[in-house]
Amino acid sequence: MSATVMSFCNQKGGVGKTSTTALVSYNLSKLGYKTLVIDFDPQANITQLFLKTKTRGQSAVATINKSLMTVLQNEEPLTNAILSINENLDLIPTAVDFSLYGRFLENKESDEKSRVAYFRKLLEEQLIDNYDFIFIDVPPTLGLSNDTAFYACDQIIIVLQTQERSLVGAEYLLEYLQRVIINSFQSKVDVIGLLPVLSKRDSSVDAKILQSASEEFGEDNIFNSHITIMERVKRMDMTGITDNDKDAWDRKTQNAYKAVAEEIIERLNKGKQETDNQ
């Protein structure tokens, strides 16, 4: 077993990146894939969502024992921070102290390349052989902290909310990944595709943005699976992830993200076959 390290990204906030990371990782775990989510955002949104998910059906409230920044500062193994959420689904939680991560790297490593490569090295030494998938949830910013996450990734999925600003954000992020992460630091990260997040079905604006994205990035690079903004997903921020097959809205929500999870597997397998045939 050797994990594929991935991140859902866009430089525009509010595009559904964290919810997508949570629900896709949740569905991959349901499909039997050993999955780890690492929270790289000091706002800790995905940490709070998963804590609420873990608490559902339990009498005690789930809490964090050690945060990501705690184990990094104390030079402890990353495994010391792992929190089991569900079967096949683990979390390395974060807290507001992760805002110190950039300063920590500057003090720990003497040169820029070592700082950017730092987290990838930790994953390879400690975690990559324990999982099928590792997702890093990053904030919508650029800088050293996210650079280490991008460098640690094998694949990145651009979350494309069908708004003009999101399209511009996707364009800029792709350019940044190529210029900085790949060209400057020789990362082998690849972009597996762009995942559309629709404001509503059959919207003319959504259709126009998707058409522009297909023309610019190529139709094959746009996920066939689309996510539609759903009230049930917003509710999960308060309740944790719900998965009641008898509830039509839960079932619809989970099926949408399961389709994304299955397409990720399909795209990865296709890429591996193409590489093997070269």
C-alpha positions in Angstrom: 0.0 0.0 0.0 1.3 3.4 -0.9 -1.1 6.4 -0.6 -2.0 8.8 -3.3 -1.7 12.3 -1.6 -4.3 14.7 -2.9 -5.8 18.2 -2.3 -8.9 20.0 -3.4 -7.9 23.6 -4.2 -8.9 27.0 -5.4 -7.6 30.4 -4.6 -11.1 31.7 -4.1 -12.7 31.0 -0.8 -16.2 29.6 -0.3 -16.2 27.2 -3.3 -17.0 24.1 -1.2 -13.5 22.8 -1.0 -13.6 21.7 2.6 -17.0 20.1 2.3 -15.9 18.3 -0.8 -12.7 17.0 0.9 -14.7 15.7 3.8 -17.5 14.0 1.9 -15.2 12.5 -0.8 -12.8 11.1 1.8 -15.8 9.8 3.7 -17.1 8.0 0.7 -13.7 6.6 -0.2 -13.6 5.1 3.2 -17.0 3.6 2.7 -15.7 2.0 -0.5 -13.1 0.3 1.6 -10.1 2.6 1.0 -8.0 3.4 4.0 -8.2 7.2 4.1 -6.5 10.0 6.1 -7.4 13.7 6.1 -4.8 16.2 7.3 -6.1 19.7 8.3 -3.8 22.4 7.1 -6.1 25.3 7.7 -5.8 27.2 11.1 -9.5 27.8 10.9 -9.9 24.1 11.5 -13.2 23.8 9.7 -12.7 20.2 8.6 -11.5 19.3 12.0 -14.7 20.6 13.6 -16.8 18.8 11.0 -15.2 15.5 11.6 -15.3 15.9 15.4 -19.1 16.4 15.1 -19.2 13.4 12.8 -17.4 11.2 15.3 -19.5 12.5 18.2 -22.8 11.5 16.4 -24.3 8.5 18.3 -21.9 8.8 21.2 -22.6 10.0 24.7 -19.2 11.8 25.0 -18.1 14.7 22.9 -15.1 13.9 20.7 -12.1 16.1 21.5 -8.5 16.6 20.1 -5.7 15.1 22.1 -2.9 16.5 20.0 -3.0 18.9 17.0 -0.8 18.8 13.9 1.3 21.7 15.1 1.8 20.2 18.5 3.4 17.0 17.2 5.5 19.0 14.7 6.9 21.4 17.3 7.6 18.5 19.7 9.1 16.4 16.9 6.7 13.6 17.6 5.5 11.1 15.0 2.5 12.3 13.0 0.8 9.1 14.1 0.5 10.6 17.6 -2.0 13.1 16.3 -4.2 10.7 14.4 -7.9 10.5 15.4 -10.1 7.7 14.1 -13.4 9.1 12.8 -15.0 6.1 11.2 -13.9 2.8 9.9 -11.2 3.4 7.3 -11.3 7.2 8.0 -8.7 9.0 10.1 -8.0 12.7 10.8 -4.9 14.6 11.8 -6.6 17.6 13.3 -5.4 21.2 13.5 -6.1 24.3 15.6 -5.3 28.0 15.5 -1.7 27.2 16.5 -1.1 26.0 12.9 -0.8 29.7 12.0 2.7 29.4 13.4 3.6 26.7 10.8 5.4 29.1 8.4 7.5 30.6 11.1 8.3 27.0 12.4 9.6 26.0 9.0 11.8 29.1 8.7 13.4 28.3 12.0 13.7 24.6 11.4 15.1 24.5 7.8 17.9 26.6 6.4 16.9 26.9 2.8 13.7 27.3 0.9 13.7 24.0 -0.9 14.1 22.1 2.4 11.2 24.1 3.8 8.9 23.3 0.9 9.9 19.6 0.9 9.6 19.2 4.7 6.1 17.8 4.9 6.4 15.5 2.0 9.4 13.9 3.6 7.4 13.4 6.9 4.6 11.7 4.9 7.0 9.4 3.1 8.8 8.4 6.3 5.8 8.0 8.6 2.4 7.6 6.8 2.4 7.0 3.1 2.5 3.2 3.4 -0.4 3.1 5.9 -3.2 4.5 3.6 -4.7 4.3 0.2 -5.5 8.1 0.1 -4.2 11.0 2.1 -6.0 14.4 1.6 -4.6 17.7 2.7 -7.2 20.4 3.3 -5.7 23.7 2.6 -6.9 27.3 3.0 -7.5 29.5 -0.1 -4.1 31.2 0.1 -0.7 31.1 -1.4 2.6 31.0 0.6 5.0 28.7 2.3 2.4 26.7 4.3 0.4 25.8 1.2 3.5 25.3 -0.9 4.5 22.5 1.4 1.1 20.9 1.0 1.1 21.2 -2.8 4.7 19.8 -2.9 3.5 16.9 -0.7 0.7 16.0 -3.2 0.7 13.6 -6.0 -2.5 14.9 -7.5 -4.5 18.1 -7.1 -8.1 18.7 -8.0 -9.2 22.2 -8.8 -12.6 23.0 -7.3 -14.4 25.1 -9.9 -17.4 26.8 -8.6 -19.3 28.1 -11.6 -18.6 31.8 -11.0 -16.2 34.0 -13.0 -14.0 34.7 -10.0 -13.6 31.0 -9.4 -12.6 30.4 -13.0 -10.0 33.2 -12.7 -8.8 31.6 -9.4 -8.4 28.2 -11.1 -6.4 29.8 -13.9 -4.1 31.5 -11.5 -3.6 28.5 -9.3 -2.7 26.3 -12.3 -0.2 28.9 -13.4 1.3 29.1 -9.9 1.6 25.3 -9.6 3.5 25.1 -12.8 5.7 28.1 -12.3 6.5 27.7 -8.6 5.9 24.2 -7.4 6.8 22.2 -10.5 9.4 24.5 -12.2 11.1 26.0 -9.2 11.0 23.1 -6.8 10.8 20.1 -9.3 7.6 18.7 -7.8 6.0 15.8 -9.6 2.5 16.9 -8.6 -0.1 16.7 -11.4 -3.6 18.1 -11.7 -6.1 15.3 -12.1 -8.9 17.5 -13.2 -11.3 20.4 -12.4 -14.4 19.5 -10.4 -17.4 21.7 -11.1 -19.5 23.0 -8.2 -22.8 24.2 -9.6 -24.9 26.9 -8.0 -28.0 25.2 -9.3 -28.9 22.7 -12.0 -29.7 23.9 -15.6 -28.4 27.4 -14.8 -27.3 29.4 -17.9 -24.5 31.0 -16.0 -23.2 27.6 -14.8 -23.4 26.3 -18.4 -21.4 29.3 -19.7 -18.7 29.0 -17.1 -18.4 25.3 -17.8 -18.1 25.9 -21.5 -15.4 28.5 -20.9 -13.5 26.0 -18.7 -13.8 23.2 -21.2 -12.5 25.5 -24.0 -9.6 26.7 -21.9 -8.5 23.5 -20.1 -9.9 20.8 -22.4 -13.1 18.8 -21.9 -11.2 15.7 -20.8 -9.8 17.7 -17.8 -13.3 18.6 -16.5 -14.8 16.0 -14.1 -17.9 14.3 -15.5 -19.3 14.3 -11.9 -20.6 17.6 -10.8 -21.4 18.9 -7.3 -24.5 21.1 -6.8 -24.6 23.4 -3.8 -27.0 21.6 -1.4 -28.6 22.8 1.9 -28.0 19.3 3.4 -24.2 19.9 3.1 -24.5 23.2 4.8 -26.4 21.5 7.6 -23.7 19.0 8.1 -21.4 21.8 9.2 -23.6 22.0 12.3 -24.5 18.3 12.7 -21.5 16.4 11.3 -21.8 14.1 8.3 -25.2 12.4 8.2 -25.7 9.2 6.1 -29.2 7.9 6.6 -30.1 5.8 3.5 -33.8 6.2 4.4 -33.5 10.0 4.2 -33.8 11.1 0.5 -31.7 14.2 1.0 -28.9 12.3 2.7 -29.0 9.7 0.0 -28.9 12.3 -2.8 -26.0 14.1 -1.1 -23.9 11.0 -0.4 -24.5 9.6 -4.0 -23.2 12.9 -5.5 -19.9 12.7 -3.6 -19.6 8.9 -4.0 -19.7 9.6 -7.8 -16.8 12.0 -7.4 -14.9 9.4 -5.3 -15.4 6.8 -8.0 -14.3 9.1 -10.8 -11.1 9.9 -8.9 -10.4 6.2 -8.8 -11.2 5.9 -12.4 -9.0 8.8 -13.4 -6.1 7.5 -11.3 -6.4 4.0 -12.8 -6.5 5.5 -16.3 -3.4 7.6 -15.7 -1.5 4.6 -14.3 -2.5 2.5 -17.4 -1.3 5.3 -19.7 2.0 5.5 -17.8 2.5 1.7 -17.9 1.9 1.7 -21.7 4.5 4.3 -22.4 
